[in-house]
Amino acid sequence: MLRNLVFTSLAALALSVGAAHAAGDAAKGEKVFRKCKACHDAENEKNKVGPHLVGIIGRPAGTVDGFKYSDAMANSGITWDAETIDAYIAEPKTYVEGNRMAFPGLKKEEDRADVIAYLESLQ
């Protein structure tokens, strides 16, 4: 009984996390992404201060050719999807300790969902 309750609760949580990402607005996300544009390009395979984000969904972290990643990011074992991007852009310094991203993160869940929707729209 308790196991079923725990399983049901975890399943509901997983669905709510997925729903939060699905609810993102790509047009709003493009506007929020302006905060990221100084360091990242999402439409062209051009590295800046940070790596380009073209094709980020499904890509292992630390694998963009020509970009020098921190050891922490290169060895993180992360594959970028809506959940990992959400967690990372919420608190970059704590999600991958030792990475070099100086941006403090997007604190609003809606902003993160919108940015993720924008990145997904470019795939």
N, C-alpha and C positions, 0 to 999 in steps of 0.2 A: 504494500500500500504506500509506504513512504517512498520507496523507489519509484513508483509510478508518479507520485506527486512531484518528486525532484525532476524526473524526466520531462513531465509535462511543463513544469516551470522553465526548464532550460530550453525546451522546444519553443515555448512562447517568447522567451527572451531572444532567441536566435531569429525568429520570424520578425519581431519588432525591430531588431537591428537592421535586417534586410529591408524592411518596409521604410525605415528612415532614409536609407540610401535611395530607394526607388522614388521617394517623394521629392528628391532634389530637383531643382529647376536649373537646367543648363544655361539659359539666358542670364539668370541671376548669377550663376556660378562663373560665367565669363567675366562679369563685372567684379566679383570678389577676387577672381584670379589676377586682377590688375596688381594686387599686393604681391603676387608671386613673380610677375613678369620681369622684374629687374634681374632676377637670378635664373629663371626657368623659361624656356620656350616650349609651348605645348603643341604648336602647329608645324614647326620646322625642326628637323634633326640637327639643331645647332646648340652646342653646349655654351653656356655662359658661365657665371660664377658657380651655378649648379648645373646638373645634367639636364638635357632636354627631356621632356615628358611624353614625347610621341610614342605611342604604343605601350604606355606604362602598365595598363591593365593586363595582368598575367605574366609580367616580366619579373624575373628575379632581381632583387635589389643589388645594386653595385655592378651592373653589367653593361652600361652604355659605353660603347667604344669611344676611346679618346678622352674619357673623363677620369680624373684621378680621385678616386674615392678614399675616404678614411678607412682604416682597417676595420673599424666597428661596422660600417655600412657594408663593406665588401664581404664581411664574414657573418652578417646578420642572419642569413638563412631565410629572409623574408621573400615572399612572392607577393607582388602588389595586386591587391584586389580592393573592393570597396571597404571592407573591414580594416585591412591593414593601413590603407591610405588614411581612413578616418582617424584611427588611433595615432598614426604618425603626425598628421598635420594638427592634431589637437595639442600634442606636447612632444615636438621633435626631439628635444634634448633628453627626455626621460624614456621615450619609446625605444630609441637606439642610443644608449649611453655611449659617448665618445664620438658621435658623428659631428661633422663640421657645420651643419646648417645653423645659421645664426637667428633665423626667424623664430619668434617666440611661440608661434602657433595660432590657429584660429579657434577661439574659445566657444563661439556660438555653433551649436550642433547644426542649425539650419545653414549657416555659411559653409560648413564642411560638406554637408549633403549636396549643396548646390555646386560646389567646386568638383566634387566627385561626379555629379551628373554631367558637368561640362567636360571633364576629362573623358568620361565614357562616350559622350557624343562625338568625340574626335576619333574614336577607334574605327 
